[in-house]
Amino acid sequence: MDDSREILDNRAFKRLWLFIYLVPVFGIVPVIWTLNRRQSDPQQREVSRVAATIAILWVLGTFTLTSGVAMANTENAQGLGLSLLIASSLWTSGYFLTNLWMMSRVWRRLPIDLPGMNRITKYLP
């Protein structure tokens, strides 16, 4: 029984979890699990908060841009719809690249800080 606890307390295992939290789209499930668990490591909570904030912003931006595409298509404004589709793909690419950049910061053991995100992340549990 003690061996399983030692495995879970291993620093390499905790670092692997940091990478899992930053996996785009699918990492939100372990992020929510970690934020609901009050006894997790402070670094894990910090990365979870940043990952959750990035994911929430991505979902809101994608929803907004997709709604704009739907509205543009009903008004027969095809040029605006195409522009919004391109903006949506750039938004999603930015989300994936931000997560990859954050993974590289975890790999190099640098602090996980995004400019302007500290004000937002402090409201998460």
C-alpha positions in Angstrom: 0.0 0.0 0.0 2.8 2.4 0.8 4.5 1.7 -2.6 1.5 3.1 -4.5 1.6 6.3 -2.4 5.3 6.6 -3.1 4.6 6.3 -6.8 1.9 9.0 -6.7 4.3 11.3 -4.7 7.1 10.9 -7.2 8.2 14.3 -8.7 8.4 12.8 -12.2 4.9 11.6 -11.9 3.6 15.0 -10.8 5.5 16.6 -13.7 3.8 14.2 -16.1 0.4 15.4 -14.7 1.4 19.0 -15.5 1.8 17.9 -19.2 -1.5 16.1 -19.1 -3.3 19.2 -17.8 -2.0 21.2 -20.8 -3.2 18.8 -23.4 -5.6 20.8 -25.6 -9.3 20.0 -25.2 -8.8 16.6 -23.4 -6.7 18.0 -20.5 -9.7 19.9 -19.1 -11.1 16.7 -17.4 -8.0 16.2 -15.2 -7.9 19.9 -14.6 -11.4 20.0 -13.2 -10.6 16.9 -11.1 -7.5 18.6 -9.7 -9.3 21.9 -9.0 -12.1 20.0 -7.1 -9.5 18.1 -5.1 -8.4 20.6 -2.4 -5.3 18.6 -1.3 -3.2 18.8 -4.5 0.2 20.3 -5.0 0.4 24.1 -5.3 2.2 23.9 -8.7 -0.4 21.5 -10.0 -3.2 23.9 -8.9 -1.4 26.8 -10.6 -1.0 24.9 -13.9 -4.6 23.7 -13.6 -5.9 27.2 -13.1 -4.0 28.5 -16.1 -5.1 25.5 -18.3 -8.7 26.0 -17.2 -8.6 29.7 -17.9 -7.1 29.2 -21.4 -9.7 26.5 -22.2 -12.6 28.7 -21.0 -11.4 31.6 -23.1 -11.0 29.3 -26.1 -14.5 27.9 -25.7 -16.0 31.4 -25.4 -14.1 32.7 -28.4 -15.0 29.7 -30.5 -18.6 30.0 -29.6 -18.6 33.7 -30.4 -16.9 33.2 -33.8 -19.1 30.3 -34.7 -22.2 32.3 -33.8 -21.0 35.1 -36.0 -20.5 32.6 -38.9 -24.1 31.4 -38.5 -25.4 34.9 -38.4 -23.4 35.9 -41.5 -24.6 32.9 -43.5 -28.3 33.8 -42.8 -27.8 37.3 -44.1 -26.1 36.1 -47.3 -22.9 37.8 -46.4 -20.5 35.1 -47.5 -17.4 37.2 -47.3 -17.9 38.0 -43.6 -18.7 34.3 -42.9 -15.4 33.2 -44.5 -13.5 35.8 -42.6 -15.0 34.6 -39.3 -14.2 31.0 -40.2 -10.6 32.0 -40.8 -10.5 33.9 -37.5 -12.0 30.8 -35.8 -9.3 28.6 -37.2 -6.6 31.1 -36.1 -8.2 31.3 -32.6 -8.0 27.5 -32.3 -4.5 27.3 -33.6 -3.5 29.9 -31.1 -5.1 27.8 -28.3 -3.1 24.8 -29.4 0.1 26.8 -29.7 -0.3 28.4 -26.3 -0.7 25.0 -24.7 2.4 23.7 -26.5 4.3 26.8 -25.3 3.1 26.2 -21.8 4.3 22.6 -22.1 7.7 23.8 -23.1 7.8 26.0 -20.1 7.0 23.0 -17.9 9.7 21.0 -19.7 12.3 23.7 -18.9 10.9 24.1 -15.3 10.1 27.8 -15.9 7.2 29.5 -14.0 3.8 29.2 -15.7 2.8 32.8 -16.1 0.7 34.3 -18.9 0.6 38.1 -19.0 -2.8 39.3 -17.6 -3.9 35.8 -16.6 -3.1 36.2 -12.9 -6.0 38.5 -12.4 -8.4 35.9 -13.9 -6.9 32.7 -12.5 -7.1 33.9 -8.9 -10.9 33.5 -9.0 -10.7 29.8 -9.7 -10.7 27.4 -6.7 
